[in-house]
Amino acid sequence: MWQTLAKEFRWFLAALVLSAPLSLLFWLLHRTIATPDGVPTPLTTRIFGIGWAVMFACLYVGRITVRFVRDRLID
């Protein structure tokens, strides 16, 4: 049980760390979309936090989905 919990905690930390550069990448790609006034969107704490939360959720939902499918195919 402790090994499984430690493995999940390591994955959780890795998802936290990986979410930051992914949210920056998303913001850089988002800046390529032209706004009506031609000014790119600035990086604010709010935008970065929203991007980080979305990327973290995507990573973790992907992990849960893969584990569910893998467990169903093995059994």
Buried (B, 14 or more C-beta within 10 A) or exposed (E): EEEEEEEEEEBEEEBEEEBBEBBBEBBEEEEEEEEEEEEEEEBEEEBBEBBBEBBBEEBBEEBEEEEEEEEEEEE
